[in-house]
């Protein structure tokens, strides 16, 4: 939204809303801070129509005023409300929930909290100009964000199942882990799909065991020498035989869930790749060495359209990777760390992308080496990684904002490329 569209005129009204999934609390303030009315409306089409009617400036004695709606980004509720307001051509702004919390504590000095005080505090923050310019994204970015969110959740669930399966094997077949360090390797999953205990594996003839494993390998390559090692280790396994069959069956069911999640992730990956083709920024972001399609999708899903940002530092603040300076007395600038006030999902994507860039991107690697090797206040390895995360976000902003390919021999600044 244009910044001028969110400015308050001398006679404008502010509608502060404390959103909820069932019912919203509304408080209307004048530009001078006088409360004009308060009421509740249900979260429904009928309720939002009633909200627009009851906040009409003429009904509140301000026929020449305009109104500005303000609310926090509460789950998916704010998106539904923002969509309705956009349909009606109404103005709205968002307030950071942390700002509401901190200012309420400062004003009240207690833990008192009600929906009315929250709605009024949101309206007061708008009077002070402490708002964000966040607006609903275009459909392309919303679709990518939804798809990427599901993909990321499936990836987390698969990682959780991997940890659970590893712990299960310590009781079922401890020697198995020495054969496959990654229990999600194709050969390991093929063996576990059989649901056999080490005792049952040892009783099977070697060729029969290999044949049964290959029947359930799902088209993936399984090394014969690995299966021979598993068969030999099963003969000398020291696992307690009590309840072993039940543990083997549970491992079999866990592998079935891993297979299901893997198939769903492959489907989502194909959808995400197709969605990226319709987003112009993805083509330029993919030119940065070290960024695969997953990193490109994760960055755009969290950042959205690059056109709403004015400089790369906004991306750093969005991710919460900007350093937090703390001075107190004689302690000046010590113990600086990330603020972690931004989007945790974006930080995760940037961190994983940075680790990849340290191997495949000479510019990022050179920046990392310089920071840890400089004579004056060298950084630790993790501090240098954090600085490289910020550098990568600046590179991402440059290529997306200016619609240019990444070049190793150029500096990236606002206004274009400057030869190094």
Secondary structure, 3 states (H helix, E strand, C coil): CCHHHHCCCCCCEEEEEECCCCEEEEEEEECCCCEEEEEEEECCHHHHHHHHHHCCHHHHCCCCCCEEEEEECCCCHHHHHHHHHHHCCCEEEEECHHHHHHHHHHHHCCCCCCHHHHHHHHHHHHHHCCCECCCCCCHHHHHHHHHHHHHHHHHHHHHHHHHHHHHHHHHHCCCHHHHCCCCCCHHHHHHHHCCCCHHHHHHCCHHHHHHHHHHCCCCCCCCHHHHHHHHHHHHCCCCCCCCHHHHHHHHHHHHHHHHHHHHHHHHHHHHHHHHHHCCHHHHHHCCCCCCCHHHHHHHHHHHCCHHHCCCCHHHHHHHCCCEECCCECCECCCCCEECCCCCHHHHHHHHHHHHHHHHHCHHHHHHHHHHHHCCCCCCCHHHHHHHHHHHHHHHHHHHHHHCCCCCCCEEEECCEEEEC
